[in-house]
Each structure stands twice: as C-alpha cells, then as structure tokens.
Amino acid sequence: MAFKFENLKVWHISLDLCDEVDTLATTFPKHELYSLLSQIRRAANSVSLNIVEGSTGLTNAEFRRFLVITNRSALEVVGCLYLAKRRTYLTEEKFIVLYNQIEVLVKMLQSLINSIKDK
C-alpha cells in the first residue's frame, strides 16, 4: 500500500462506518434530505477523510490534530444517531449496533492519538 492511512486499521473501520451510515441514511424520510440525512453522511465521511488528510501531514502534531477532529466527527455521528432514533428513523437495535461500532472506533482513535509523540 502506497499511503500511510491505508495501513491504519482505524481507517478501514471508518470506511465500514461510512457504508453503514450511507445505508441507514437511505431510509430517512425525504424531508430530512438537506438536514439530518446530509449531516450524518457528512460527519461519517469526515471521520474517514480526516484520517486520510491528517496522515499526509509533515508532523506528528499535525496528524494528532486531525485525529482529534476525526474523533469529534465520530461523536457528531453519535449525536445524529440519537436524533434519528428520537424521530423513529432507526430501531433501538440498529442504534445500539452503530453506537457500539463508533464506540470502538473512538477508543481506537484515542489510543492512536495517545501513541503519537512529537518528533
């Protein structure tokens, strides 16, 4: 693999999250197209794309900064999931599956953030 991010397990898991969120979003009502549906997709995509963007940085501090942004985007997805559940766009069971997936992702991100030292 040619790029640093391609070797990161956390990036591969973020791609799975993007797929799950995209599938979920197709079930939302049409009136959510430019609000919650768009927001949850953008937040999920941001998780993956910030890992990519940060991994190409010149310094560890810059990579860490992007990973912190990634973490925030993952939590934004959780917030969107709560709204979707309250609006009955997803079941409790599906909520729990996605919540747990994001919880694992966030723990991995935090571990990666903690492991990166300044050079």
Backbone as CSV, one residue per row, in Angstrom:
resi,resn,N_x,N_y,N_z,CA_x,CA_y,CA_z,C_x,C_y,C_z
1,MET,0.848,-1.177,0.000,0.000,0.000,0.000,0.897,1.245,0.000
2,ALA,0.521,2.181,-0.801,1.379,3.335,-1.048,1.226,4.460,-0.025
3,PHE,0.082,4.551,0.622,-0.172,5.680,1.510,-0.283,5.213,2.959
4,LYS,0.187,6.052,3.861,0.228,5.738,5.292,-1.155,5.327,5.831
5,PHE,-2.192,6.055,5.457,-3.528,5.787,6.005,-4.048,4.406,5.623
6,GLU,-3.593,3.877,4.502,-4.073,2.575,4.047,-3.660,1.446,4.987
7,ASN,-2.649,1.686,5.796,-2.183,0.691,6.755,-2.828,0.834,8.128
8,LEU,-3.685,1.819,8.283,-4.308,2.068,9.587,-5.632,1.319,9.702
9,LYS,-5.715,0.437,10.694,-6.955,-0.320,10.919,-8.130,0.628,11.197
10,VAL,-7.858,1.701,11.907,-8.900,2.660,12.247,-9.510,3.274,10.977
11,TRP,-8.698,3.456,9.939,-9.220,3.994,8.681,-10.161,2.985,8.022
12,HIS,-9.789,1.712,8.028,-10.642,0.681,7.428,-11.978,0.578,8.173
13,ILE,-11.927,0.697,9.476,-13.166,0.673,10.267,-14.014,1.911,9.953
14,SER,-13.356,3.038,9.729,-14.108,4.259,9.387,-14.819,4.102,8.047
15,LEU,-14.236,3.360,7.123,-14.907,3.099,5.847,-16.169,2.267,6.064
16,ASP,-16.079,1.291,6.963,-17.261,0.486,7.295,-18.363,1.368,7.876
17,LEU,-17.965,2.295,8.738,-18.936,3.223,9.319,-19.602,4.051,8.224
18,CYS,-18.825,4.548,7.276,-19.391,5.325,6.163,-20.435,4.514,5.415
19,ASP,-20.113,3.255,5.155,-21.061,2.389,4.440,-22.341,2.181,5.243
20,GLU,-22.176,1.920,6.538,-23.350,1.700,7.398,-24.244,2.945,7.457
21,VAL,-23.621,4.089,7.630,-24.373,5.345,7.719,-25.052,5.649,6.386
22,ASP,-24.363,5.406,5.299,-24.953,5.658,3.989,-26.188,4.785,3.770
23,THR,-26.094,3.530,4.140,-27.236,2.622,4.022,-28.389,3.087,4.908
24,LEU,-28.057,3.462,6.147,-29.075,3.961,7.069,-29.744,5.210,6.516
25,ALA,-28.964,6.119,5.993,-29.485,7.406,5.536,-30.488,7.244,4.393
26,THR,-30.358,6.197,3.623,-31.311,5.991,2.521,-32.713,5.674,3.028
27,THR,-32.828,5.323,4.308,-34.142,5.012,4.876,-34.808,6.230,5.517
28,PHE,-34.087,7.336,5.623,-34.646,8.543,6.231,-35.719,9.126,5.313
29,PRO,-36.681,9.833,5.879,-37.706,10.470,5.040,-37.104,11.575,4.170
30,LYS,-37.763,11.843,3.075,-37.276,12.834,2.096,-37.106,14.227,2.714
31,HIS,-37.956,14.582,3.678,-37.836,15.929,4.247,-36.551,16.124,5.055
32,GLU,-35.834,15.044,5.327,-34.549,15.140,6.035,-33.361,15.246,5.072
33,LEU,-33.629,15.274,3.772,-32.573,15.248,2.768,-31.510,16.313,2.999
34,TYR,-31.916,17.528,3.303,-30.959,18.626,3.460,-30.694,18.984,4.914
35,SER,-31.112,18.124,5.816,-30.834,18.389,7.228,-30.138,17.173,7.843
36,LEU,-30.847,16.371,8.594,-30.207,15.284,9.333,-29.533,14.272,8.407
37,LEU,-30.164,13.940,7.313,-29.588,12.978,6.377,-28.243,13.478,5.854
38,SER,-28.205,14.699,5.418,-26.966,15.288,4.916,-25.925,15.385,6.023
39,GLN,-26.344,15.777,7.206,-25.414,15.970,8.332,-24.748,14.669,8.747
40,ILE,-25.522,13.604,8.866,-24.942,12.343,9.328,-23.992,11.772,8.279
41,ARG,-24.326,11.936,7.008,-23.425,11.458,5.944,-22.114,12.248,5.949
42,ARG,-22.223,13.569,6.067,-21.017,14.405,6.068,-20.135,14.101,7.275
43,ALA,-20.757,13.892,8.423,-19.983,13.591,9.630,-19.263,12.246,9.497
44,ALA,-19.950,11.234,8.977,-19.325,9.920,8.800,-18.187,9.993,7.784
45,ASN,-18.423,10.696,6.684,-17.366,10.852,5.682,-16.181,11.613,6.257
46,SER,-16.453,12.572,7.104,-15.403,13.370,7.729,-14.475,12.506,8.574
47,VAL,-15.017,11.487,9.201,-14.198,10.583,10.008,-13.110,9.970,9.128
48,SER,-13.523,9.373,8.049,-12.573,8.729,7.142,-11.627,9.729,6.488
49,LEU,-12.172,10.813,6.007,-11.364,11.760,5.236,-10.369,12.534,6.092
50,ASN,-10.687,12.787,7.348,-9.728,13.460,8.223,-8.561,12.550,8.588
51,ILE,-8.805,11.250,8.673,-7.694,10.319,8.889,-6.753,10.387,7.688
52,VAL,-7.331,10.366,6.496,-6.528,10.446,5.275,-5.739,11.749,5.234
53,GLU,-6.442,12.856,5.413,-5.788,14.157,5.313,-4.698,14.330,6.365
54,GLY,-4.978,13.913,7.577,-4.003,14.060,8.648,-2.776,13.194,8.471
55,SER,-2.961,12.044,7.865,-1.836,11.123,7.705,-0.814,11.633,6.699
56,THR,-1.197,12.582,5.890,-0.269,13.116,4.889,0.490,14.334,5.408
57,GLY,0.249,14.688,6.656,0.917,15.853,7.240,2.411,15.626,7.432
58,LEU,3.077,16.702,7.647,4.532,16.640,7.791,4.973,16.366,9.221
59,THR,4.085,16.611,10.189,4.488,16.428,11.583,3.498,15.537,12.322
60,ASN,3.982,14.937,13.401,3.104,14.140,14.253,2.041,15.010,14.916
61,ALA,2.419,16.227,15.275,1.456,17.134,15.909,0.293,17.432,14.972
62,GLU,0.600,17.599,13.701,-0.461,17.860,12.727,-1.373,16.633,12.574
63,PHE,-0.772,15.445,12.525,-1.561,14.216,12.421,-2.465,14.077,13.640
64,ARG,-1.905,14.320,14.828,-2.712,14.264,16.057,-3.877,15.234,15.996
65,ARG,-3.626,16.438,15.502,-4.688,17.452,15.400,-5.834,16.953,14.521
66,PHE,-5.510,16.332,13.397,-6.539,15.799,12.512,-7.278,14.627,13.154
67,LEU,-6.577,13.831,13.933,-7.232,12.718,14.614,-8.218,13.209,15.672
68,VAL,-7.888,14.321,16.322,-8.825,14.916,17.281,-10.087,15.388,16.545
69,ILE,-9.909,15.993,15.391,-11.057,16.403,14.570,-11.861,15.173,14.148
70,THR,-11.163,14.113,13.796,-11.821,12.850,13.428,-12.686,12.348,14.571
71,ASN,-12.137,12.397,15.764,-12.858,11.956,16.956,-14.143,12.776,17.141
72,ARG,-14.040,14.062,16.940,-15.215,14.932,17.068,-16.267,14.590,16.027
73,SER,-15.832,14.289,14.822,-16.778,13.916,13.761,-17.489,12.607,14.108
74,ALA,-16.753,11.668,14.692,-17.365,10.403,15.109,-18.438,10.649,16.166
75,LEU,-18.145,11.544,17.097,-19.138,11.875,18.125,-20.325,12.618,17.530
76,GLU,-20.089,13.387,16.479,-21.194,14.046,15.783,-22.129,13.000,15.166
77,VAL,-21.563,11.925,14.636,-22.395,10.840,14.110,-23.267,10.273,15.223
78,VAL,-22.697,10.094,16.406,-23.471,9.589,17.548,-24.634,10.536,17.852
79,GLY,-24.354,11.830,17.857,-25.427,12.803,18.094,-26.526,12.694,17.053
80,CYS,-26.137,12.515,15.808,-27.123,12.346,14.727,-27.929,11.065,14.920
81,LEU,-27.269,10.016,15.389,-27.976,8.758,15.642,-29.039,8.929,16.724
82,TYR,-28.705,9.691,17.760,-29.699,9.948,18.807,-30.907,10.689,18.235
83,LEU,-30.654,11.687,17.407,-31.765,12.418,16.788,-32.591,11.495,15.905
84,ALA,-31.927,10.665,15.117,-32.632,9.745,14.227,-33.480,8.753,15.025
85,LYS,-32.937,8.291,16.134,-33.693,7.355,16.974,-34.915,8.041,17.573
86,ARG,-34.747,9.257,18.048,-35.880,10.001,18.628,-36.968,10.269,17.603
87,ARG,-36.547,10.437,16.353,-37.501,10.691,15.266,-37.996,9.402,14.626
88,THR,-37.631,8.296,15.216,-38.027,6.941,14.797,-37.578,6.580,13.380
89,TYR,-36.397,7.046,12.998,-35.834,6.684,11.695,-34.985,5.422,11.782
90,LEU,-34.686,4.985,13.003,-33.963,3.732,13.171,-34.405,3.071,14.456
91,THR,-34.283,1.766,14.474,-34.698,0.995,15.641,-33.653,1.090,16.742
92,GLU,-34.073,0.729,17.920,-33.154,0.674,19.062,-32.012,-0.301,18.778
93,GLU,-32.345,-1.422,18.166,-31.327,-2.438,17.856,-30.273,-1.893,16.904
94,LYS,-30.694,-1.220,15.846,-29.760,-0.649,14.882,-28.947,0.466,15.533
95,PHE,-29.589,1.259,16.371,-28.887,2.303,17.108,-27.751,1.700,17.922
96,ILE,-28.039,0.636,18.650,-27.032,0.010,19.513,-25.868,-0.529,18.687
97,VAL,-26.163,-1.159,17.565,-25.102,-1.695,16.706,-24.183,-0.572,16.237
98,LEU,-24.754,0.504,15.724,-23.943,1.624,15.238,-23.217,2.337,16.374
99,TYR,-23.905,2.520,17.482,-23.295,3.154,18.653,-22.058,2.370,19.092
100,ASN,-22.199,1.050,19.193,-21.080,0.215,19.615,-19.929,0.266,18.618
101,GLN,-20.255,0.302,17.339,-19.228,0.402,16.301,-18.444,1.713,16.452
102,ILE,-19.159,2.793,16.695,-18.496,4.091,16.864,-17.707,4.132,18.168
103,GLU,-18.227,3.510,19.199,-17.506,3.473,20.475,-16.143,2.794,20.302
104,VAL,-16.109,1.686,19.576,-14.842,1.002,19.305,-13.923,1.909,18.493
105,LEU,-14.473,2.543,17.487,-13.689,3.450,16.638,-13.084,4.586,17.452
106,VAL,-13.871,5.199,18.312,-13.397,6.314,19.133,-12.293,5.853,20.084
107,LYS,-12.432,4.671,20.659,-11.379,4.145,21.538,-10.088,3.919,20.761
108,MET,-10.216,3.405,19.542,-9.033,3.196,18.713,-8.385,4.527,18.338
109,LEU,-9.215,5.502,17.994,-8.692,6.829,17.674,-7.956,7.422,18.863
110,GLN,-8.547,7.295,20.040,-7.915,7.854,21.236,-6.584,7.166,21.519
111,SER,-6.534,5.868,21.327,-5.274,5.148,21.510,-4.223,5.612,20.510
112,LEU,-4.648,5.810,19.259,-3.720,6.283,18.247,-3.234,7.691,18.580
113,ILE,-4.144,8.547,18.993,-3.778,9.918,19.387,-2.743,9.861,20.513
114,ASN,-3.002,9.039,21.522,-2.098,8.937,22.669,-0.743,8.349,22.304
115,SER,-0.704,7.550,21.244,0.550,6.903,20.861,1.467,7.782,20.029
116,ILE,0.927,8.842,19.478,1.720,9.699,18.596,2.490,10.715,19.426
117,LYS,3.781,10.673,19.290,4.662,11.570,20.035,5.235,12.608,19.093
118,ASP,5.570,13.778,19.624,6.253,14.802,18.830,7.672,14.335,18.513
119,LYS,8.100,14.684,17.342,9.492,14.357,16.963,10.368,15.558,17.138
